Amino acid sequence: MPKVPPVNPVEIARIALKRLVESRLPPTPENYTQFYNAIATIKAPEEKTTDELQQAWKILCRLDDAVGDATDTTEQLIASLAVNGESMASSLDQLQTAREQHLAKVVPPEETHGRLEALLDQIIDSTSTIHSSVQTTHVDLAAIRESVRHIEEDLAHNRMILGLDPLTGAHNRQGFDHLLAAEVKRARRHSGKLSVVILDLDDFKLVNDRFGHLVGDQVLVHMADLAKAVLRETDALVRYGGEEFLLILPETDQNGAQYVVDRLRVVAARTPFMHKSERIDVTFSSGVAMLKDDENGRALVLRADEALYRAKHSGRGRIELAL
């Protein structure tokens, strides 16, 4: 099977903007994000399952249909308002002329009254037609808004699924970027603490070499499950690399993060992975960093990674705090 070329984000952005223009939607961040995520999912088939691709395609088609319905309904309302507006304008002009003729006594009063009644009937009919069009359009737009709401829910669910690692159920790197940015903003807004921990399983290559990659994958799932059991609901677990995990710990300083790592180490020691009655002990090294006032999320992770590097070169099962 030929290798699929990597997805070009610039090309996806270009297509998303083109679809926005074609759909007559304003290029707001919300509208752009919906199109970008759906198109990005479709344009990266080597990273997606068939079900995910079909779901993304259906959502994009439904979004196009809803936008098309909204456009058609709006155009119909505009056309109706234009036609009836011209009729009302003509009737009002005639009404003004009749009034002036009545005041100038150009025509008999009884003839003026008849013309006024006819003109008022026309105005009433036009107003009634416009009111009916507005009511119908309001109902149609309400239905379209409901359809778009369901589409937005599907997009949010799809983004959540695509942001998870299929093996361990932890967040993947795509989901991690969004999570970290949100937590950094929250920490800044509330003057709170935020720490990250990068864990790397020690000598994991030996597990793969001895037992095979299938068992290696099972060990990764085992460690992810242990980490989920230790973490709070507000914490996040990320599959950061092959055998690397990253913990996002809101409202946690370095001491608190070190306590979490120690708990996980104890739990892992007490709960080894068993393969055919053989015990596989897995240890990990870790680097811990707490967010500084003058750094962003990337700098925070970089310092944690540097601390992990020192831990890995100091022996197995070590923990290092970032400088």
N, C-alpha and C positions, 0 to 999 in steps of 0.2 A: 504493500500500500504506500503511495507516495507521501512524502512528509509534507504536512500543511505548513505554509509559511507563517511566521509569527504575525499576530494581529498588530496593525499600525494604529495607535490611538488617534493620530492626526486624521487618518482616513475615516475612522469611526465618527470623530467629531464633525467632519465634513458632511458625511451622510446624515447624521442627526440633524444638523442645521438645515440641510436640504429638505428633509422630511418635515421639519417645522414650517418652512416656507410653503411647501406644497399643501400642508394642512391648514394654512392660514392661522397658525397659532403664534402668539407673541413669544419671542425667544427668552422667556423667563428662566431662571435657574431650575425651577421645578419641572417645566415642560421639557427643557433640554435634557435634564437628568433622566426622565422617563424614557425618552427616545434613545439616549446614549446607552443606558443599561440594557435595554431590549436588543439593540443592534449589536452591542458588544458580545452579548450571549450568543447570538446567531453567528457572528463572525469568528468565533473561536471554537469550532467543533471538536478540535483535538482535546479540549479540556472539559467537554460537556458530554453528558449521556444523551441518548436519543430522546428520552422523555423530557429532559431539560430543554433541549432544542425545540421540541414540539411545543412545549409550554410557552417558551419565550416567543415563538412565532405566533401562537394563538393570541397572546397578550398584545403583541404589536398590531396584529390585525384588528383585534377588538378596539384598541386605542384609535386606530385609523377610522374604523366604522363609527365610533362615537363622535370623533371630531368631524367626520363627514356629515353625520346627522345634525350636529350643532350648526355647521355651516349652512346646510340646506334650510334648516328651520329659520335661521337668522335671515337668510336671503329672502325667504318667502315673506317674512314679516316686513322686511325693508320694502319689498315690491308692493305689498299690500298697503303699507303706509304711504308710499309714493303715489299710488293710483288714487287712493281715497283722499290723500292730502291735496292733490290737484283738483279733485272734484269739490272738496270743501273750499279751496281757494277761489275756484270759479263761482261757486254759490255765494260766497261772501262778497265777491266783487259785484255780482248781480244784486245782492241785497243792498250794498252801499249805493249802487246806481238808483235802485228803486226808491231808497230813502231820500236821495237828493231830488229825484223827480217829484216825489210826494211833497217835499218841502217847497219846491219851486212851483208846485201845482201844474206840472206839465201834462200829467195824465189824471183821469178821474180817480177819486178816492177808492171807489169800489174795485177798479182795475188794479190799483196799487195793492190793495189788501189781498186780492187773489194771487198776485205775483209773489207777495211776501209769504203767503201760506205755502205756495209751491216750493219756494226756495228754502224755507225752514224745513219742509219735509225732506228735501234733498240732503240738507245738512244733518238732520237726524239720522237718515239712512246711512250716510257716510260714517258718522260717529259710531253708530251701532256696528257697522262692519269692522271698523278699526278695533273697537272694544272686543269683538268676537275673535279677531285675529290675534290680538295681544293675549287673550285668555288661552286660546289654543296653543300659541307659542310658549306660554308660561308652563303649561302642562308638559309639552314636548321637551322643553329644556330641563324641567325637573327630572324627567325620566332619563335624559342624557346625563345629567349630573350624577344620578344614582349609578348609571352604568360606568361612568368614569371613576366613581368611588370604588366600585368593585375591582376595576382595573388597577387602581392604585394599590389596593390591598394585595392583589395578585403579584404586582411588581415588588412590593415590600417583602412578601413571602419568598418570591424567587430570589431576590437579593440576599435574603437571609440564608437560603439553601445554598446558593452559590458561594457564600462566605464561610462555609463549613468544610473542614477536611473530611472527605468521604470515609477515610479509614478509622479515625479516632473520634470523630464528632466534635473535635475542638475547632475553634476558629482557624481559618487559613490565613495566609499573608494578605489576601484581598480584604477579608473581614477585619484583620488586625489594624490596617491603616485607618479605617473608619472608627474603630473602637478607641484607639489610642488618641486620635485627634479629639474625639468627644470628651474623653476623660481629662485630657490636658486643659481643654476649655473649661470644664467643670471645676477643676482644681484652681484654675486662675480666678474664676468668677466668685468662688466661695472661700478663697484663701486657704484651700485644703491641701493635704499632703497626697502624694501619688508616688508609688514605687513600682518598679518592674523587676522581674527576676527572669534570667535566662538559664534554663537547665539543659545540660548535655549529658546523655547517658554514657557512662564510662565503658570503653572497650566494646562498644556495641557491634563493631565489625566482627568480633570474635563470635558473637551469638549467631550472626548471619552465616559465618563460615562454618560453624560447627553444626548448627541445627537447620540451616536453610532460611531463605527470606520469608517464607510463610510463617515460621515460628517467630522470626524477628518482628514481623508485622503484629503478631499476637502479643508480643512483649510490649510493643508501643501502645496498643490498645489497653493493655493491663495497666501501664503507667499512667495513661491518660485518665482511666477510671479512678485510680488512686488519687490523682491530683484533684479531680472533680469532687471526690468525697471530702477532701481537706479544705477546699476553697469555700468562701462564702458565696451567696447568690450574687453579690455585687462585684465579685472578682471575675476575671475572664482567663480562660486557658486557650493558648494559641499553639498550633503546630507550626513552629517557626522554621524548622528545617527538617532534614531527614530524621535525625534522632534528637533534635532540639525542640524544647517546649519553652514558651514564654508565658509568664504570669503577669497580668495587669492587676495591681492591688490598690484600689482607691482608698483614700483616707488611711493610708498606712505609711509609716516612716521606715527607715532602714532596720531599726530594731524589730518592728512588727513583721517586716518582710523576712528577716532572718528567722524569726519564730515560725513563720509558715513553712519555710524550707526545712527547718529542723523537724517539724511535725510530719512533713511528707517523707523525710528520711526515715523516721521511726516507723511510720506506717508501711513503707516499702520493705523495710527489714523484717517486719512481722508478717508481711503478706507476700512471700516470694511467688514467682510464676512457676507453675508446675507443668512439665512436659513429659508425658509418659512416666509418671512417678519420679521424674528427675527434677530436682530443685534448681532453678535458675535464679541466682541472686543478681540483681541489677542495682548498681549504685550510680550516682550522678554527681557531677560538679556543677556549681552555680555561681553566677555573678549577680549582685544586687545593686541597684541604683535608685536614688530618690530624686524627684524632679527639683531642679534648682529654679530660682526666680528668673534667671536670665537665659534659660534654654528652652528649646522646643522638644517635641516628642522624639524626633530623630536623634537629637543629641543625647537625650536620656537613654535611649536604647543603645546608642554607641558606647556610652560609659559602662552600661551593664555588660555589653559584649566584651569590652576590654577587661573588666573584672573577671568574666568567665575565662578569658584567655589565661589570665594569671592563675586562676584556680586549676585549670587543666594541666598547667605545667608545674603544679605544686604537688600532684599526686591525685589518687582517686578519692571521690566523695568529699571534696573540699568546697568551701564557700568563701568567696571574696567580696568585700564591699567596695563599691566604686569610689574613686578618689574625687 
